[in-house]
Amino acid sequence: MRPEINTQEFESSTYPHRDSLFRAAMRMCGGDSETAEDMVQNTYLKAFLNFHRFKAGTNLRAWLFRILANNVISTFRHRKVAKEAPYPDGFEPDHAQAVAPSLDFEQVSDEIKQALEDLPHSYREVFLQAAMDDSTYGEIARRLGLPVGTVMSRLWRARRQLRRSLESREAVSLN
């Protein structure tokens, strides 16, 4: 059983490091502010969950930066393995809007619903939270109790499967 964490103590001791953690995350993430913010949020989540392990009197800043560095390394390693990208090539929102006008709205709606239902539950769950709630990787991971890398890979796979499914449905409807 995890010891109870003094939330006030955690916040007062870690909050002063937030800006410097964000600046470091920006450098590590190549200037991508959204990814950097996700990394900092994930760092705070892990720090909070493991605050009972932090030894008082040691360097809190170094401990937080080590968690941040491990998060970034792990995330980018998972992205590299899964060839992760925010959207697969050709599935940017602009492209999806360009395809939609050629189909009737109710048909598209039914096809999208069916494509979503065809997704495995684990992919659909992550996709809907990202698409409908506009949640960050970190928020989805926290709600589902998954590592951020797992959320990222499931989201990428869900988008890829949806794209393939909708492209094949479009090809069939045009024939």
N, C-alpha and C positions, 0 to 999 in steps of 0.2 A: 504494500500500500504506500502510495506516494505521500510524503509529509505535506501538510497544508502550507501554501505559499502566501506570504504576506504581500498582497497585491500593491499596497501603498509603497512598501519598501522596494519592490521590484520596479515600479514605475519611477519612483524618485531617483533610484540609482542608475537605471538604464536610459531614461529619456534624454538626459544631456548628451548622449552619444548618437542620437538619431540622425542629426544632420551629417555628422562625419561618416556614419555608416552609409547613408544615402550617397554621399559624394564618392565614397570608395566603390559602392555598387555600380554607380554610373560609369566609373572608369573600367571596372571589371566587365560590364555589360556593353561596352562600346558606345556609350551615350544613349542607350535605349531606356528612357525614363520609366516606361511602364514595367519592363522587366526588372529594372533596378528597384522599383517600389515593391514588386512581388518578392524580390530577394530579401529586402529589409523586413517586410511583413513576416516572411517565413523565418527569418532570423529571430525576430521577437517572439514568435510562437514557440520555436524550439528553445529559446532561452528561458521563456516563462515555464515551459513544461519541465525543464531541467534545472531550474534555479536552485532547487534543493541540493544539487550537486556542486554548485559554485562554492568555492572555499573563500569565506570572508577573509579579507586582508590580502588576497591576490589581485591581480590586475583584471578588473572587470572589462575594461576597454579591449584588452587583448583577447579575452574570452569571447566577447561579442564579435570581434573581427574574425576570429578563427571560425566561429559558427557561420558567419557570412561567407567567408572564403570557401568553406566546405559546401555550403548551399550552391554557390555559383558553379563550383567545379562539378558537383554532382548533376546539377541541372544541365549544364552544357555537355557533359559526358552523355547523359541520357538523350539529349537532342541529337548529338552526333550519331549515336547508335541507332536511333529511330529516324534519323534524317529529318528531324523536326523542323518545321517552319510554321509561322503563324497560320498560313493557309497553304495548301498544296498549290503548285503552279496551275494557273488557269481557274482558280476557284476564289478569286478575290470578290468581294461584294459587288464591285462594278461589273464584273463578268457575269455574275448571277443575274443582275438586273438586265443586262443586255439580252439574255436568253429568254427571260420571262415574257416580254411583250408578244412573242410569237405564239404563245399558248393562251388558252382561255383560263381566266382566274380560278374558276372552280376546279378545273382539271388539274391545274398546277397545285392547288391547295390539297386535293385528294392525293396527288402523286407524292407530294412532300410528306403528308401524313403517313402514307404507306411506306415511304422510304425510311421515315423515322421509326415506324413500328418494326421494320425489318432489321434495324440495328440490334446487336446484342444489348441486353439490359445495361451492362456496365458502360458501354459506349454511349448509349442514349442518355443515361443519367448524367454523365459528365457533359455531354454536348448541350443538353437542355439548360443546365445551370449556367454554362458559359454563354449560350446564345440568348436565352430568355431573361436571365437575371443579370447578365453582363458582369458575372463574377470573375474575379482574378483566379489564376491557378491556385494561389495560396488559400483563398477563401473556399474554393471547391475542395481542395485537399483536406482542409480542416473539417468541413462539414461531412465529408465521406470517410474520413479517417484513413486517407491514402497519402503516400508520398507525392510531392509535387511532380516529380518525374513521371509517375504513373498517370497522373491526371493529364499531363502534357501529351504523353504518348497515346492515351485513350482518345483524347480530343482530336489529335491528328488523324488517328485511324478512323474515327467516326466521320470526320469531314471527308476523308478519302473515300470511304464506303458510300457516303451520301452522294458525293459527286459522281461516282461510278454508277450508282443506282439511278440517279436522275438523268444522267447522260444516256443510259441504255433505255430508259423509259421514253426519253425525248426521241431517240432514234426510232423506236417502235411506233410512236404516235405520228411521226412524220411519214412513215411508209404507208 
